[in-house]
Amino acid sequence: MRKIIITLVSLLITTHAFADLSLDNDASHFFFLSTKNNKVTETHHFKALQGSISKTGSASLTIDLSSVETNIPIRNERMLKFLFNVEKYPTAAVTVNFDNALLSELVAGSVINQTFDAEITLHGVTKTLATPLTVTKLSSGAITVTNQTPIIINATEFALDTGIEELQKIAKLDAIAITVPVSFQLTYLP
């Protein structure tokens, strides 16, 4: 009888060790840098993020591009229209497939540092980038996902270079860098 109870408890713990998680927008941050005239670098972010991590380990992030915040309203408007073209491409999406067993075995305080393939869809283009991530399980059951180093997005690879050229002309700048460092900290709640 004792073996049956231990087996049942083990099964319950195993099957419920990892459940679907939802992104907490308020506790999550997604930043990118822009450099103009080869000397001025500024930090920007997106205010509206959605996502989840499924029981199978599939993690998703959807970025509402219309929520871009550069701290200059006219620049926000220009980015929406000329760079992101939000009427046609309102969101960017990222998916990462974690090993379900890896996530299921995480206990509070556990940290995984590993490179994962991140599939990024932006401006109608999908690319896969090897992305070094830190995955941490918190005592609340939440999981945080952060990049270990900035991810460098090449605007040309995502067909954003024409938009950058348009922004450069409108703002009468000599240059806007086409490589964009991206950093994030995402918190997924049970």
Secondary structure, 3 states (H helix, E strand, C coil): CHHHHHHHHHHHHHHHCCCCEEECHHHCEEEEEEEECCCEEEEEEECCEEEEECCCCEEEEEEEHHHEECCCHHHHHHHHHHHHCCCCCCEEEEEEECCHHHHHCCCCCCEEEEEEEEEEEECCEEEEEEEEEEEEECCCCCEEEEECCCEEEEHHHHCCHHHHHHHHHHCCCCCECCEEEEEEEEEEEC
